[in-house]
Amino acid sequence: MATSIQVSEALRRELVKRKMYDKETYEEVIWDLIENTRELSEETRREIEEARAEVRAGKVHTLAEVKRELGL
């Protein structure tokens, strides 16, 4: 069932900027945004867990160590 929604002029302008091609519908733009958010969230969660595992394993360097190694 199709329905109409009301959006502000500012949001409409933002959606127009995000269109990949002129005839792309606002629905397609919104679905792309939702998909990108889900993918980013999953990827980000995975990267955070990997970083935490590295910290637990002691695979970290302090800023002072990095500066010393780089001769800064």
PDB file of N, CA, C, O and CB in Angstrom:
ATOM      1  N   MET A   1       0.842  -1.169   0.000  1.00  0.00           N
ATOM      2  CA  MET A   1       0.000   0.000   0.000  1.00  0.00           C
ATOM      3  C   MET A   1       0.892   1.238   0.000  1.00  0.00           C
ATOM      4  O   MET A   1       1.724   1.393   0.894  1.00  0.00           O
ATOM      5  CB  MET A   1      -0.961  -0.005   1.215  1.00  0.00           C
ATOM      6  N   ALA A   2       0.739   2.094  -0.955  1.00  0.00           N
ATOM      7  CA  ALA A   2       1.503   3.341  -1.033  1.00  0.00           C
ATOM      8  C   ALA A   2       0.824   4.400  -0.177  1.00  0.00           C
ATOM      9  O   ALA A   2      -0.398   4.428  -0.029  1.00  0.00           O
ATOM     10  CB  ALA A   2       1.634   3.826  -2.505  1.00  0.00           C
ATOM     11  N   THR A   3       1.654   5.262   0.375  1.00  0.00           N
ATOM     12  CA  THR A   3       1.123   6.353   1.189  1.00  0.00           C
ATOM     13  C   THR A   3       1.965   7.592   0.946  1.00  0.00           C
ATOM     14  O   THR A   3       3.058   7.500   0.387  1.00  0.00           O
ATOM     15  CB  THR A   3       1.109   5.978   2.702  1.00  0.00           C
ATOM     16  N   SER A   4       1.479   8.722   1.350  1.00  0.00           N
ATOM     17  CA  SER A   4       2.220   9.972   1.220  1.00  0.00           C
ATOM     18  C   SER A   4       2.767  10.366   2.575  1.00  0.00           C
ATOM     19  O   SER A   4       2.166  10.086   3.612  1.00  0.00           O
ATOM     20  CB  SER A   4       1.327  11.095   0.643  1.00  0.00           C
ATOM     21  N   ILE A   5       3.919  11.022   2.551  1.00  0.00           N
ATOM     22  CA  ILE A   5       4.458  11.571   3.785  1.00  0.00           C
ATOM     23  C   ILE A   5       4.758  13.044   3.563  1.00  0.00           C
ATOM     24  O   ILE A   5       4.950  13.488   2.431  1.00  0.00           O
ATOM     25  CB  ILE A   5       5.731  10.801   4.241  1.00  0.00           C
ATOM     26  N   GLN A   6       4.796  13.784   4.643  1.00  0.00           N
ATOM     27  CA  GLN A   6       5.063  15.200   4.551  1.00  0.00           C
ATOM     28  C   GLN A   6       6.470  15.453   5.079  1.00  0.00           C
ATOM     29  O   GLN A   6       6.810  15.012   6.178  1.00  0.00           O
ATOM     30  CB  GLN A   6       4.006  16.025   5.336  1.00  0.00           C
ATOM     31  N   VAL A   7       7.295  16.164   4.301  1.00  0.00           N
ATOM     32  CA  VAL A   7       8.653  16.502   4.727  1.00  0.00           C
ATOM     33  C   VAL A   7       8.863  18.001   4.560  1.00  0.00           C
ATOM     34  O   VAL A   7       8.194  18.650   3.755  1.00  0.00           O
ATOM     35  CB  VAL A   7       9.717  15.698   3.914  1.00  0.00           C
ATOM     36  N   SER A   8       9.785  18.531   5.320  1.00  0.00           N
ATOM     37  CA  SER A   8      10.079  19.957   5.224  1.00  0.00           C
ATOM     38  C   SER A   8      10.799  20.249   3.913  1.00  0.00           C
ATOM     39  O   SER A   8      11.319  19.347   3.258  1.00  0.00           O
ATOM     40  CB  SER A   8      10.930  20.425   6.426  1.00  0.00           C
ATOM     41  N   GLU A   9      10.818  21.497   3.554  1.00  0.00           N
ATOM     42  CA  GLU A   9      11.515  21.904   2.326  1.00  0.00           C
ATOM     43  C   GLU A   9      13.014  21.641   2.462  1.00  0.00           C
ATOM     44  O   GLU A   9      13.664  21.266   1.487  1.00  0.00           O
ATOM     45  CB  GLU A   9      11.257  23.404   2.016  1.00  0.00           C
ATOM     46  N   ALA A  10      13.561  21.832   3.641  1.00  0.00           N
ATOM     47  CA  ALA A  10      14.985  21.582   3.867  1.00  0.00           C
ATOM     48  C   ALA A  10      15.322  20.101   3.644  1.00  0.00           C
ATOM     49  O   ALA A  10      16.339  19.777   3.031  1.00  0.00           O
ATOM     50  CB  ALA A  10      15.386  22.012   5.295  1.00  0.00           C
ATOM     51  N   LEU A  11      14.465  19.211   4.145  1.00  0.00           N
ATOM     52  CA  LEU A  11      14.697  17.781   3.955  1.00  0.00           C
ATOM     53  C   LEU A  11      14.545  17.406   2.486  1.00  0.00           C
ATOM     54  O   LEU A  11      15.321  16.601   1.970  1.00  0.00           O
ATOM     55  CB  LEU A  11      13.730  16.956   4.818  1.00  0.00           C
ATOM     56  N   ARG A  12      13.568  17.972   1.816  1.00  0.00           N
ATOM     57  CA  ARG A  12      13.381  17.696   0.389  1.00  0.00           C
ATOM     58  C   ARG A  12      14.626  18.089  -0.393  1.00  0.00           C
ATOM     59  O   ARG A  12      15.071  17.344  -1.266  1.00  0.00           O
ATOM     60  CB  ARG A  12      12.150  18.448  -0.157  1.00  0.00           C
ATOM     61  N   ARG A  13      15.195  19.263  -0.087  1.00  0.00           N
ATOM     62  CA  ARG A  13      16.416  19.703  -0.779  1.00  0.00           C
ATOM     63  C   ARG A  13      17.573  18.736  -0.512  1.00  0.00           C
ATOM     64  O   ARG A  13      18.364  18.440  -1.407  1.00  0.00           O
ATOM     65  CB  ARG A  13      16.805  21.131  -0.332  1.00  0.00           C
ATOM     66  N   GLU A  14      17.659  18.254   0.719  1.00  0.00           N
ATOM     67  CA  GLU A  14      18.714  17.296   1.067  1.00  0.00           C
ATOM     68  C   GLU A  14      18.537  15.987   0.313  1.00  0.00           C
ATOM     69  O   GLU A  14      19.517  15.409  -0.157  1.00  0.00           O
ATOM     70  CB  GLU A  14      18.722  17.031   2.577  1.00  0.00           C
ATOM     71  N   LEU A  15      17.300  15.511   0.191  1.00  0.00           N
ATOM     72  CA  LEU A  15      17.031  14.282  -0.560  1.00  0.00           C
ATOM     73  C   LEU A  15      17.379  14.466  -2.034  1.00  0.00           C
ATOM     74  O   LEU A  15      17.917  13.557  -2.666  1.00  0.00           O
ATOM     75  CB  LEU A  15      15.554  13.869  -0.410  1.00  0.00           C
ATOM     76  N   VAL A  16      17.074  15.631  -2.573  1.00  0.00           N
ATOM     77  CA  VAL A  16      17.398  15.910  -3.978  1.00  0.00           C
ATOM     78  C   VAL A  16      18.909  15.829  -4.182  1.00  0.00           C
ATOM     79  O   VAL A  16      19.363  15.284  -5.189  1.00  0.00           O
ATOM     80  CB  VAL A  16      16.865  17.310  -4.404  1.00  0.00           C
ATOM     81  N   LYS A  17      19.688  16.358  -3.251  1.00  0.00           N
ATOM     82  CA  LYS A  17      21.151  16.324  -3.360  1.00  0.00           C
ATOM     83  C   LYS A  17      21.683  14.894  -3.377  1.00  0.00           C
ATOM     84  O   LYS A  17      22.714  14.613  -3.987  1.00  0.00           O
ATOM     85  CB  LYS A  17      21.786  17.096  -2.203  1.00  0.00           C
ATOM     86  N   ARG A  18      20.975  14.001  -2.708  1.00  0.00           N
ATOM     87  CA  ARG A  18      21.445  12.627  -2.581  1.00  0.00           C
ATOM     88  C   ARG A  18      21.012  11.709  -3.722  1.00  0.00           C
ATOM     89  O   ARG A  18      21.403  10.542  -3.767  1.00  0.00           O
ATOM     90  CB  ARG A  18      20.965  12.062  -1.294  1.00  0.00           C
ATOM     91  N   LYS A  19      20.209  12.232  -4.637  1.00  0.00           N
ATOM     92  CA  LYS A  19      19.780  11.415  -5.778  1.00  0.00           C
ATOM     93  C   LYS A  19      20.987  11.067  -6.650  1.00  0.00           C
ATOM     94  O   LYS A  19      21.844  11.910  -6.915  1.00  0.00           O
ATOM     95  CB  LYS A  19      18.701  12.159  -6.615  1.00  0.00           C
ATOM     96  N   MET A  20      21.034   9.816  -7.086  1.00  0.00           N
ATOM     97  CA  MET A  20      22.106   9.370  -7.967  1.00  0.00           C
ATOM     98  C   MET A  20      21.807   9.745  -9.420  1.00  0.00           C
ATOM     99  O   MET A  20      22.724   9.940 -10.218  1.00  0.00           O
ATOM    100  CB  MET A  20      22.306   7.853  -7.839  1.00  0.00           C
ATOM    101  N   TYR A  21      20.544   9.842  -9.749  1.00  0.00           N
ATOM    102  CA  TYR A  21      20.118  10.241 -11.088  1.00  0.00           C
ATOM    103  C   TYR A  21      18.800  10.988 -10.963  1.00  0.00           C
ATOM    104  O   TYR A  21      18.091  10.842  -9.967  1.00  0.00           O
ATOM    105  CB  TYR A  21      19.976   9.005 -12.037  1.00  0.00           C
ATOM    106  N   ASP A  22      18.473  11.782 -11.964  1.00  0.00           N
ATOM    107  CA  ASP A  22      17.316  12.677 -11.895  1.00  0.00           C
ATOM    108  C   ASP A  22      15.994  11.978 -11.592  1.00  0.00           C
ATOM    109  O   ASP A  22      15.193  12.490 -10.810  1.00  0.00           O
ATOM    110  CB  ASP A  22      17.188  13.412 -13.181  1.00  0.00           C
ATOM    111  N   LYS A  23      15.756  10.824 -12.194  1.00  0.00           N
ATOM    112  CA  LYS A  23      14.461  10.165 -12.046  1.00  0.00           C
ATOM    113  C   LYS A  23      14.380   9.245 -10.833  1.00  0.00           C
ATOM    114  O   LYS A  23      13.377   8.559 -10.640  1.00  0.00           O
ATOM    115  CB  LYS A  23      14.155   9.380 -13.281  1.00  0.00           C
ATOM    116  N   GLU A  24      15.432   9.226 -10.015  1.00  0.00           N
ATOM    117  CA  GLU A  24      15.397   8.403  -8.807  1.00  0.00           C
ATOM    118  C   GLU A  24      14.327   8.961  -7.863  1.00  0.00           C
ATOM    119  O   GLU A  24      14.237  10.172  -7.660  1.00  0.00           O
ATOM    120  CB  GLU A  24      16.801   8.367  -8.107  1.00  0.00           C
ATOM    121  N   THR A  25      13.534   8.080  -7.298  1.00  0.00           N
ATOM    122  CA  THR A  25      12.457   8.521  -6.405  1.00  0.00           C
ATOM    123  C   THR A  25      13.008   8.786  -5.009  1.00  0.00           C
ATOM    124  O   THR A  25      14.086   8.314  -4.647  1.00  0.00           O
ATOM    125  CB  THR A  25      11.325   7.465  -6.346  1.00  0.00           C
ATOM    126  N   TYR A  26      12.246   9.549  -4.236  1.00  0.00           N
ATOM    127  CA  TYR A  26      12.639   9.792  -2.852  1.00  0.00           C
ATOM    128  C   TYR A  26      12.655   8.479  -2.070  1.00  0.00           C
ATOM    129  O   TYR A  26      13.485   8.294  -1.179  1.00  0.00           O
ATOM    130  CB  TYR A  26      11.683  10.806  -2.186  1.00  0.00           C
ATOM    131  N   GLU A  27      11.749   7.580  -2.399  1.00  0.00           N
ATOM    132  CA  GLU A  27      11.736   6.280  -1.715  1.00  0.00           C
ATOM    133  C   GLU A  27      13.054   5.548  -1.946  1.00  0.00           C
ATOM    134  O   GLU A  27      13.620   4.976  -1.014  1.00  0.00           O
ATOM    135  CB  GLU A  27      10.549   5.414  -2.207  1.00  0.00           C
ATOM    136  N   GLU A  28      13.542   5.566  -3.181  1.00  0.00           N
ATOM    137  CA  GLU A  28      14.812   4.904  -3.475  1.00  0.00           C
ATOM    138  C   GLU A  28      15.962   5.555  -2.702  1.00  0.00           C
ATOM    139  O   GLU A  28      16.845   4.862  -2.195  1.00  0.00           O
ATOM    140  CB  GLU A  28      15.099   4.946  -4.985  1.00  0.00           C
ATOM    141  N   VAL A  29      15.947   6.864  -2.616  1.00  0.00           N
ATOM    142  CA  VAL A  29      16.983   7.573  -1.867  1.00  0.00           C
ATOM    143  C   VAL A  29      16.931   7.160  -0.392  1.00  0.00           C
ATOM    144  O   VAL A  29      17.966   6.889   0.217  1.00  0.00           O
ATOM    145  CB  VAL A  29      16.811   9.112  -2.011  1.00  0.00           C
ATOM    146  N   ILE A  30      15.748   7.114   0.166  1.00  0.00           N
ATOM    147  CA  ILE A  30      15.593   6.751   1.576  1.00  0.00           C
ATOM    148  C   ILE A  30      16.034   5.311   1.821  1.00  0.00           C
ATOM    149  O   ILE A  30      16.715   5.042   2.811  1.00  0.00           O
ATOM    150  CB  ILE A  30      14.135   6.938   2.021  1.00  0.00           C
ATOM    151  N   TRP A  31      15.663   4.382   0.945  1.00  0.00           N
ATOM    152  CA  TRP A  31      16.088   2.985   1.098  1.00  0.00           C
ATOM    153  C   TRP A  31      17.610   2.885   1.037  1.00  0.00           C
ATOM    154  O   TRP A  31      18.210   2.131   1.804  1.00  0.00           O
ATOM    155  CB  TRP A  31      15.449   2.095   0.004  1.00  0.00           C
ATOM    156  N   ASP A  32      18.239   3.635   0.138  1.00  0.00           N
ATOM    157  CA  ASP A  32      19.709   3.631   0.063  1.00  0.00           C
ATOM    158  C   ASP A  32      20.323   4.115   1.361  1.00  0.00           C
ATOM    159  O   ASP A  32      21.308   3.547   1.833  1.00  0.00           O
ATOM    160  CB  ASP A  32      20.192   4.506  -1.098  1.00  0.00           C
ATOM    161  N   LEU A  33      19.748   5.165   1.945  1.00  0.00           N
ATOM    162  CA  LEU A  33      20.254   5.681   3.214  1.00  0.00           C
ATOM    163  C   LEU A  33      20.113   4.647   4.324  1.00  0.00           C
ATOM    164  O   LEU A  33      21.026   4.470   5.130  1.00  0.00           O
ATOM    165  CB  LEU A  33      19.518   6.963   3.597  1.00  0.00           C
ATOM    166  N   ILE A  34      18.986   3.975   4.367  1.00  0.00           N
ATOM    167  CA  ILE A  34      18.761   2.946   5.384  1.00  0.00           C
ATOM    168  C   ILE A  34      19.762   1.813   5.210  1.00  0.00           C
ATOM    169  O   ILE A  34      20.348   1.345   6.186  1.00  0.00           O
ATOM    170  CB  ILE A  34      17.317   2.404   5.307  1.00  0.00           C
ATOM    171  N   GLU A  35      19.958   1.374   3.985  1.00  0.00           N
ATOM    172  CA  GLU A  35      20.891   0.281   3.716  1.00  0.00           C
ATOM    173  C   GLU A  35      22.312   0.673   4.112  1.00  0.00           C
ATOM    174  O   GLU A  35      23.027  -0.114   4.732  1.00  0.00           O
ATOM    175  CB  GLU A  35      20.845  -0.113   2.230  1.00  0.00           C
ATOM    176  N   ASN A  36      22.717   1.888   3.756  1.00  0.00           N
ATOM    177  CA  ASN A  36      24.060   2.352   4.108  1.00  0.00           C
ATOM    178  C   ASN A  36      24.244   2.414   5.613  1.00  0.00           C
ATOM    179  O   ASN A  36      25.318   2.083   6.115  1.00  0.00           O
ATOM    180  CB  ASN A  36      24.330   3.723   3.496  1.00  0.00           C
ATOM    181  N   THR A  37      23.234   2.825   6.330  1.00  0.00           N
ATOM    182  CA  THR A  37      23.317   2.918   7.782  1.00  0.00           C
ATOM    183  C   THR A  37      23.474   1.535   8.408  1.00  0.00           C
ATOM    184  O   THR A  37      24.270   1.355   9.329  1.00  0.00           O
ATOM    185  CB  THR A  37      22.075   3.615   8.345  1.00  0.00           C
ATOM    186  N   ARG A  38      22.733   0.578   7.918  1.00  0.00           N
ATOM    187  CA  ARG A  38      22.836  -0.786   8.450  1.00  0.00           C
ATOM    188  C   ARG A  38      24.221  -1.354   8.197  1.00  0.00           C
ATOM    189  O   ARG A  38      24.839  -1.926   9.095  1.00  0.00           O
ATOM    190  CB  ARG A  38      21.769  -1.698   7.822  1.00  0.00           C
ATOM    191  N   GLU A  39      24.710  -1.193   6.962  1.00  0.00           N
ATOM    192  CA  GLU A  39      26.026  -1.726   6.625  1.00  0.00           C
ATOM    193  C   GLU A  39      27.103  -1.056   7.468  1.00  0.00           C
ATOM    194  O   GLU A  39      28.002  -1.722   7.982  1.00  0.00           O
ATOM    195  CB  GLU A  39      26.322  -1.532   5.129  1.00  0.00           C
ATOM    196  N   LEU A  40      27.011   0.233   7.605  1.00  0.00           N
ATOM    197  CA  LEU A  40      27.995   0.961   8.387  1.00  0.00           C
ATOM    198  C   LEU A  40      27.952   0.515   9.836  1.00  0.00           C
ATOM    199  O   LEU A  40      28.998   0.330  10.459  1.00  0.00           O
ATOM    200  CB  LEU A  40      27.760   2.466   8.284  1.00  0.00           C
ATOM    201  N   SER A  41      26.779   0.342  10.372  1.00  0.00           N
ATOM    202  CA  SER A  41      26.651  -0.073  11.766  1.00  0.00           C
ATOM    203  C   SER A  41      27.287  -1.442  11.991  1.00  0.00           C
ATOM    204  O   SER A  41      28.016  -1.630  12.965  1.00  0.00           O
ATOM    205  CB  SER A  41      25.178  -0.101  12.180  1.00  0.00           C
ATOM    206  N   GLU A  42      27.023  -2.387  11.115  1.00  0.00           N
ATOM    207  CA  GLU A  42      27.610  -3.723  11.254  1.00  0.00           C
ATOM    208  C   GLU A  42      29.121  -3.664  11.109  1.00  0.00           C
ATOM    209  O   GLU A  42      29.848  -4.286  11.883  1.00  0.00           O
ATOM    210  CB  GLU A  42      27.017  -4.688  10.215  1.00  0.00           C
ATOM    211  N   GLU A  43      29.588  -2.927  10.132  1.00  0.00           N
ATOM    212  CA  GLU A  43      31.020  -2.797   9.902  1.00  0.00           C
ATOM    213  C   GLU A  43      31.690  -2.107  11.090  1.00  0.00           C
ATOM    214  O   GLU A  43      32.751  -2.535  11.546  1.00  0.00           O
ATOM    215  CB  GLU A  43      31.289  -2.015   8.603  1.00  0.00           C
ATOM    216  N   THR A  44      31.078  -1.059  11.578  1.00  0.00           N
ATOM    217  CA  THR A  44      31.639  -0.329  12.707  1.00  0.00           C
ATOM    218  C   THR A  44      31.702  -1.198  13.945  1.00  0.00           C
ATOM    219  O   THR A  44      32.707  -1.198  14.657  1.00  0.00           O
ATOM    220  CB  THR A  44      30.825   0.919  12.989  1.00  0.00           C
ATOM    221  N   ARG A  45      30.635  -1.941  14.210  1.00  0.00           N
ATOM    222  CA  ARG A  45      30.647  -2.836  15.375  1.00  0.00           C
ATOM    223  C   ARG A  45      31.771  -3.862  15.273  1.00  0.00           C
ATOM    224  O   ARG A  45      32.447  -4.147  16.261  1.00  0.00           O
ATOM    225  CB  ARG A  45      29.297  -3.552  15.515  1.00  0.00           C
ATOM    226  N   ARG A  46      31.966  -4.409  14.090  1.00  0.00           N
ATOM    227  CA  ARG A  46      33.022  -5.401  13.875  1.00  0.00           C
ATOM    228  C   ARG A  46      34.404  -4.772  14.111  1.00  0.00           C
ATOM    229  O   ARG A  46      35.264  -5.367  14.761  1.00  0.00           O
ATOM    230  CB  ARG A  46      32.932  -5.985  12.438  1.00  0.00           C
ATOM    231  N   GLU A  47      34.600  -3.567  13.576  1.00  0.00           N
ATOM    232  CA  GLU A  47      35.886  -2.891  13.742  1.00  0.00           C
ATOM    233  C   GLU A  47      36.148  -2.538  15.206  1.00  0.00           C
ATOM    234  O   GLU A  47      37.284  -2.632  15.671  1.00  0.00           O
ATOM    235  CB  GLU A  47      35.932  -1.627  12.884  1.00  0.00           C
ATOM    236  N   ILE A  48      35.128  -2.142  15.917  1.00  0.00           N
ATOM    237  CA  ILE A  48      35.284  -1.831  17.341  1.00  0.00           C
ATOM    238  C   ILE A  48      35.686  -3.085  18.108  1.00  0.00           C
ATOM    239  O   ILE A  48      36.577  -3.037  18.955  1.00  0.00           O
ATOM    240  CB  ILE A  48      33.976  -1.239  17.922  1.00  0.00           C
ATOM    241  N   GLU A  49      35.039  -4.193  17.818  1.00  0.00           N
ATOM    242  CA  GLU A  49      35.383  -5.436  18.507  1.00  0.00           C
ATOM    243  C   GLU A  49      36.810  -5.863  18.181  1.00  0.00           C
ATOM    244  O   GLU A  49      37.525  -6.339  19.064  1.00  0.00           O
ATOM    245  CB  GLU A  49      34.399  -6.549  18.128  1.00  0.00           C
ATOM    246  N   GLU A  50      37.235  -5.703  16.935  1.00  0.00           N
ATOM    247  CA  GLU A  50      38.613  -6.036  16.562  1.00  0.00           C
ATOM    248  C   GLU A  50      39.598  -5.145  17.316  1.00  0.00           C
ATOM    249  O   GLU A  50      40.627  -5.620  17.797  1.00  0.00           O
ATOM    250  CB  GLU A  50      38.815  -5.886  15.037  1.00  0.00           C
ATOM    251  N   ALA A  51      39.283  -3.861  17.418  1.00  0.00           N
ATOM    252  CA  ALA A  51      40.163  -2.940  18.140  1.00  0.00           C
ATOM    253  C   ALA A  51      40.243  -3.304  19.616  1.00  0.00           C
ATOM    254  O   ALA A  51      41.319  -3.258  20.211  1.00  0.00           O
ATOM    255  CB  ALA A  51      39.675  -1.496  17.981  1.00  0.00           C
ATOM    256  N   ARG A  52      39.125  -3.661  20.200  1.00  0.00           N
ATOM    257  CA  ARG A  52      39.120  -4.067  21.614  1.00  0.00           C
ATOM    258  C   ARG A  52      39.985  -5.309  21.828  1.00  0.00           C
ATOM    259  O   ARG A  52      40.714  -5.403  22.815  1.00  0.00           O
ATOM    260  CB  ARG A  52      37.677  -4.339  22.093  1.00  0.00           C
ATOM    261  N   ALA A  53      39.897  -6.254  20.901  1.00  0.00           N
ATOM    262  CA  ALA A  53      40.706  -7.474  21.002  1.00  0.00           C
ATOM    263  C   ALA A  53      42.191  -7.133  20.914  1.00  0.00           C
ATOM    264  O   ALA A  53      43.003  -7.722  21.627  1.00  0.00           O
ATOM    265  CB  ALA A  53      40.321  -8.480  19.889  1.00  0.00           C
ATOM    266  N   GLU A  54      42.550  -6.195  20.055  1.00  0.00           N
ATOM    267  CA  GLU A  54      43.945  -5.776  19.942  1.00  0.00           C
ATOM    268  C   GLU A  54      44.429  -5.126  21.233  1.00  0.00           C
ATOM    269  O   GLU A  54      45.555  -5.366  21.669  1.00  0.00           O
ATOM    270  CB  GLU A  54      44.118  -4.807  18.770  1.00  0.00           C
ATOM    271  N   VAL A  55      43.589  -4.313  21.839  1.00  0.00           N
ATOM    272  CA  VAL A  55      43.957  -3.672  23.109  1.00  0.00           C
ATOM    273  C   VAL A  55      44.144  -4.734  24.186  1.00  0.00           C
ATOM    274  O   VAL A  55      45.120  -4.690  24.934  1.00  0.00           O
ATOM    275  CB  VAL A  55      42.877  -2.643  23.546  1.00  0.00           C
ATOM    276  N   ARG A  56      43.215  -5.689  24.271  1.00  0.00           N
ATOM    277  CA  ARG A  56      43.335  -6.763  25.266  1.00  0.00           C
ATOM    278  C   ARG A  56      44.609  -7.570  25.051  1.00  0.00           C
ATOM    279  O   ARG A  56      45.224  -8.039  26.009  1.00  0.00           O
ATOM    280  CB  ARG A  56      42.112  -7.690  25.207  1.00  0.00           C
ATOM    281  N   ALA A  57      45.004  -7.731  23.776  1.00  0.00           N
ATOM    282  CA  ALA A  57      46.206  -8.509  23.464  1.00  0.00           C
ATOM    283  C   ALA A  57      47.484  -7.681  23.635  1.00  0.00           C
ATOM    284  O   ALA A  57      48.587  -8.193  23.441  1.00  0.00           O
ATOM    285  CB  ALA A  57      46.125  -9.046  22.036  1.00  0.00           C
ATOM    286  N   GLY A  58      47.336  -6.419  23.992  1.00  0.00           N
ATOM    287  CA  GLY A  58      48.505  -5.577  24.211  1.00  0.00           C
ATOM    288  C   GLY A  58      49.117  -5.018  22.946  1.00  0.00           C
ATOM    289  O   GLY A  58      50.247  -4.530  22.971  1.00  0.00           O
ATOM    290  N   LYS A  59      48.401  -5.079  21.852  1.00  0.00           N
ATOM    291  CA  LYS A  59      48.912  -4.567  20.576  1.00  0.00           C
ATOM    292  C   LYS A  59      48.624  -3.071  20.450  1.00  0.00           C
ATOM    293  O   LYS A  59      47.926  -2.631  19.536  1.00  0.00           O
ATOM    294  CB  LYS A  59      48.283  -5.337  19.389  1.00  0.00           C
ATOM    295  N   VAL A  60      49.175  -2.307  21.383  1.00  0.00           N
ATOM    296  CA  VAL A  60      48.960  -0.864  21.396  1.00  0.00           C
ATOM    297  C   VAL A  60      50.296  -0.157  21.592  1.00  0.00           C
ATOM    298  O   VAL A  60      51.246  -0.741  22.114  1.00  0.00           O
ATOM    299  CB  VAL A  60      47.955  -0.460  22.510  1.00  0.00           C
ATOM    300  N   HIS A  61      50.361   1.099  21.170  1.00  0.00           N
ATOM    301  CA  HIS A  61      51.536   1.938  21.363  1.00  0.00           C
ATOM    302  C   HIS A  61      51.060   3.286  21.883  1.00  0.00           C
ATOM    303  O   HIS A  61      50.043   3.815  21.435  1.00  0.00           O
ATOM    304  CB  HIS A  61      52.358   2.097  20.035  1.00  0.00           C
ATOM    305  N   THR A  62      51.801   3.827  22.827  1.00  0.00           N
ATOM    306  CA  THR A  62      51.450   5.150  23.322  1.00  0.00           C
ATOM    307  C   THR A  62      51.884   6.188  22.302  1.00  0.00           C
ATOM    308  O   THR A  62      52.699   5.905  21.424  1.00  0.00           O
ATOM    309  CB  THR A  62      52.101   5.424  24.702  1.00  0.00           C
ATOM    310  N   LEU A  63      51.341   7.386  22.421  1.00  0.00           N
ATOM    311  CA  LEU A  63      51.728   8.472  21.528  1.00  0.00           C
ATOM    312  C   LEU A  63      53.219   8.768  21.683  1.00  0.00           C
ATOM    313  O   LEU A  63      53.910   9.035  20.700  1.00  0.00           O
ATOM    314  CB  LEU A  63      50.889   9.740  21.816  1.00  0.00           C
ATOM    315  N   ALA A  64      53.702   8.721  22.899  1.00  0.00           N
ATOM    316  CA  ALA A  64      55.130   8.968  23.144  1.00  0.00           C
ATOM    317  C   ALA A  64      55.998   7.940  22.423  1.00  0.00           C
ATOM    318  O   ALA A  64      57.035   8.295  21.863  1.00  0.00           O
ATOM    319  CB  ALA A  64      55.429   8.940  24.654  1.00  0.00           C
ATOM    320  N   GLU A  65      55.583   6.664  22.430  1.00  0.00           N
ATOM    321  CA  GLU A  65      56.346   5.623  21.729  1.00  0.00           C
ATOM    322  C   GLU A  65      56.367   5.869  20.229  1.00  0.00           C
ATOM    323  O   GLU A  65      57.408   5.728  19.588  1.00  0.00           O
ATOM    324  CB  GLU A  65      55.757   4.241  22.020  1.00  0.00           C
ATOM    325  N   VAL A  66      55.243   6.230  19.679  1.00  0.00           N
ATOM    326  CA  VAL A  66      55.156   6.479  18.239  1.00  0.00           C
ATOM    327  C   VAL A  66      56.037   7.673  17.866  1.00  0.00           C
ATOM    328  O   VAL A  66      56.772   7.622  16.879  1.00  0.00           O
ATOM    329  CB  VAL A  66      53.683   6.734  17.812  1.00  0.00           C
ATOM    330  N   LYS A  67      55.961   8.749  18.659  1.00  0.00           N
ATOM    331  CA  LYS A  67      56.807   9.922  18.385  1.00  0.00           C
ATOM    332  C   LYS A  67      58.279   9.557  18.433  1.00  0.00           C
ATOM    333  O   LYS A  67      59.056   9.980  17.577  1.00  0.00           O
ATOM    334  CB  LYS A  67      56.516  11.045  19.391  1.00  0.00           C
ATOM    335  N   ARG A  68      58.664   8.774  19.428  1.00  0.00           N
ATOM    336  CA  ARG A  68      60.048   8.360  19.577  1.00  0.00           C
ATOM    337  C   ARG A  68      60.484   7.545  18.364  1.00  0.00           C
ATOM    338  O   ARG A  68      61.567   7.772  17.824  1.00  0.00           O
ATOM    339  CB  ARG A  68      60.235   7.550  20.871  1.00  0.00           C
ATOM    340  N   GLU A  69      59.654   6.598  17.930  1.00  0.00           N
ATOM    341  CA  GLU A  69      59.987   5.762  16.767  1.00  0.00           C
ATOM    342  C   GLU A  69      60.119   6.595  15.487  1.00  0.00           C
ATOM    343  O   GLU A  69      60.948   6.296  14.628  1.00  0.00           O
ATOM    344  CB  GLU A  69      58.917   4.678  16.573  1.00  0.00           C
ATOM    345  N   LEU A  70      59.303   7.629  15.371  1.00  0.00           N
ATOM    346  CA  LEU A  70      59.329   8.486  14.182  1.00  0.00           C
ATOM    347  C   LEU A  70      60.345   9.628  14.301  1.00  0.00           C
ATOM    348  O   LEU A  70      60.544  10.393  13.357  1.00  0.00           O
ATOM    349  CB  LEU A  70      57.943   9.062  13.932  1.00  0.00           C
ATOM    350  N   GLY A  71      60.970   9.731  15.447  1.00  0.00           N
ATOM    351  CA  GLY A  71      61.949  10.793  15.660  1.00  0.00           C
ATOM    352  C   GLY A  71      61.329  12.179  15.757  1.00  0.00           C
ATOM    353  O   GLY A  71      61.930  13.172  15.346  1.00  0.00           O
ATOM    354  N   LEU A  72      60.137  12.233  16.297  1.00  0.00           N
ATOM    355  CA  LEU A  72      59.460  13.528  16.438  1.00  0.00           C
ATOM    356  C   LEU A  72      59.640  14.108  17.822  1.00  0.00           C
ATOM    357  O   LEU A  72      59.133  15.193  18.107  1.00  0.00           O
ATOM    358  CB  LEU A  72      57.981  13.388  16.135  1.00  0.00           C
TER     359      LEU A  72
END
